[in-house]
């Protein structure tokens, strides 16, 4: 992938640096690996994601909590999850990365950042529900990436405790294209406990979750979150 040169406005610089610090690879000496044929995403994704791919590539970050991924590889999951949704067209939506539990962060050409929480069967899209004006798409994407390992991306167990610390300790740090998942999945009666989690290959397990139940579009700005409509 050809290296890009960016001239960022000073007001954005701290945010870019914060994202780079979050996804730093420590002492690794290998060259960052961008998605295959990344230039095909020109005009479809904000410029900042190309900058991030140049600097850190795709793969596992934050002790396995989040992975940056090749959008095309995981787009079939969105086709299964969204179906013929009138607003969220899977052909205009690009997976950017996913959490340790398979929650996908994606970019939609019309509605910007989209969160697909497959374990809990919901989708959120702030821009779809409350469009804003005059905000650079790069800032929208970078803000989402800064929150990529936030507590809201860690499913809670049946007692309301975060699952990631205990499952990482028991099963180890994930490798590229792996996620933690319940066995059996919750939609088929699985238990929401750390002991019920195992390691899966990400793509086939995400596909199973996407087909297991119809997803809900949720407004997360309200408390408790409000159901807007069903997806599809």
N, C-alpha and C positions, 0 to 999 in steps of 0.2 A: 504494500500500500504506500502510495506517495505521501511523504510527510507534508503536513500543511503548516502554513504560517498564519498566526492569528495576531491581530492587533485589538486587544480587548480594551473597552473603556475602563478607566481606572475604578469606577464604582463597582465593576464586576470582578475585579481582580481577586479580591479576598475570597469570593465564593468559588472561583475556579481553583484557587490554591487549596481551599478547604476540601474540595472534592478530590483533588489529586492526593492530598495527605490521607484521606480516608481510604483510598484505593492503592496506596503505595504498597509495593511488593517487598519491602525490606531489603535484604541482601541478595536477592536473586540477580543473577548476571545474564539471564537469558533475554533475548530481544522480545519486546511485547508482540503478541500475536493478535492481529486484528481479524475480524470476520473475513471470510473468503470473498473476494470481489467487492470489498466494502464501498467502492466508488459508485456502485449501482444504487446506493441509498442517497446519493446527492439529490437535493431538492425535496426529499421525503422526510429527512430527520434534521434536527437542529445541528448546526455546525459544531457545537460543543461536544457532541458524542464522538465525532471524528477526532477531535483533539484528545479526548480521553483514550480512545483506542490507540492513537499514536504513542501516548505516554505510558499506558499500563496494559493495553491489550484486553483480551477477554480471559475469563477463567475465574478461579475461586479467590475470594477476598474475605477479610474480617473473620478469620478463623472458621471459614465455611458458612458464615451467616448469609452471605450474598455472593452471587455470581453474575458477572457480565457475560452475555451470550451473543451468539450469532442470530440475528433476528429471523432469518429464513428458516433456520433449523427448527425453531419452536413455533412458527406461525401456524402449523396444522392444529396445534392445541387451541389457538384462538378461533379457528374455523369451527371446531367442535363446540367451543364454549359459547360463541356469539351466534352461530347459525345465520339466520337472515335478519339479524337485528336492524331496525330502521336507522339507528344512529351510529352504532359501532360496527363499521364495515371491516371485517378481518383483512381484506385486501388493502386497506389503508391504515392498518395498525401493525406496529412493529415491536415485538418483544425486545427489550433492552437488557433485562436481567431478571433474576428470580431469587427468592429467599431460600433458606435451608429447608423450608417446608413446601416449596413450590408455588409461593405467591409471586405472580408475574408483574413486573413493572413494564408497561408498554407505552408506546407513543402513537397517538392517532393523529392523522394529518389535519383533521377538522377540530378535534376536541382535546388535543394535547395529551397530558399524562393520564394513563388508565391503570388502575390497580385491579388485578384479577386474583381474588383470594379463593383458590380452588378448594382448600380444606373446608372453609366455612361457607362456600357456595354463594359468594357475592362479588359484585363488581362495583367499584366507585370511580367516578370521573368528575372532578370538580368543575372543569371547564364546560362540560355538557350541561350541568345543572345551574351553574352561575358564571356565565362568560364574563371576562374582564377585558378592558381595552388597554392598549399601549403598554403591554408587558412583553418583553423580549422572550421568544420561545426558549432561548438558551437558559434564561433565568428559571423558567418553569421546570425544565428538565433537570438542571443542576440542583434545584431545591429538592426535587423528588429523590435524586441520588444521595443528597446529604441525609435524607431520612431513611435510606435503604436498610439500615440496621437498627431502626427504632423499635421500641417495645411493641408498637402496634402490629409489626410484622411477625411477632413471636406468638403463635397460638397458645392459649392457656389450657391447662389441664382441668379436670372436672372440679378441682378445688380452687381454681382461679390463679394458679401459680404458673409462671412462664416455663415453657418446656425446653427451650434451647440449652440452657446451662447443663441440665441433668442429662439430656440425650447426647450432647457432645461429649460429656465425660464418659458415658457408657459405651457409645458407638464410635467415638473418634471423629476427627475432622473429615468432612466430606471431600471427595475428589471431584474433579471437573465432571459435570453432567450427572451428578448424584444429588439426591435429596433425601430427607427423612420423611417417612410416611407411616400412617397407622395401618396395622395389619390385624384384622381386616379394616378396610376404610370405614369411616364413620357412617357413611350413607348405607352401609351394609351391616351396621350393628357393632362396629368396632368401639373399643373403650378409649376415652380421651385421657389416657395416662401415658407417662413416659415409658413404662414397661411395654406398652403396645406399639411403640415406634421401632421401625427398622430402616435399613438403607435400601433405597430403590434407584434404578436407573431413571433419571429425571423424565425424559421424554415419554416413555410408555406409561409411567405412573401418572404423569400430568394428564395424559390422554384419557386414562381410566377415570380420573376425578372429574374431568370436564364433561364426560358422558354420563356420570353416575346420577346427576340431578340437575335440574334447571337452575341457572344462576339468577340471583336477584340484583337489580340495580339499587344501591343504597346511598342515601344522603348521609355522609358521616359528619357533616358539620353540625347536625342536630344531635341532642342527647336526650333519650337514647337515639341511636341511628334510625332513620326513617326509611321504610320501604317505599321506593318510587314506583317501580314496576318490575315485571319479570323480563329477563333478557331473552331475545330471540323473536 
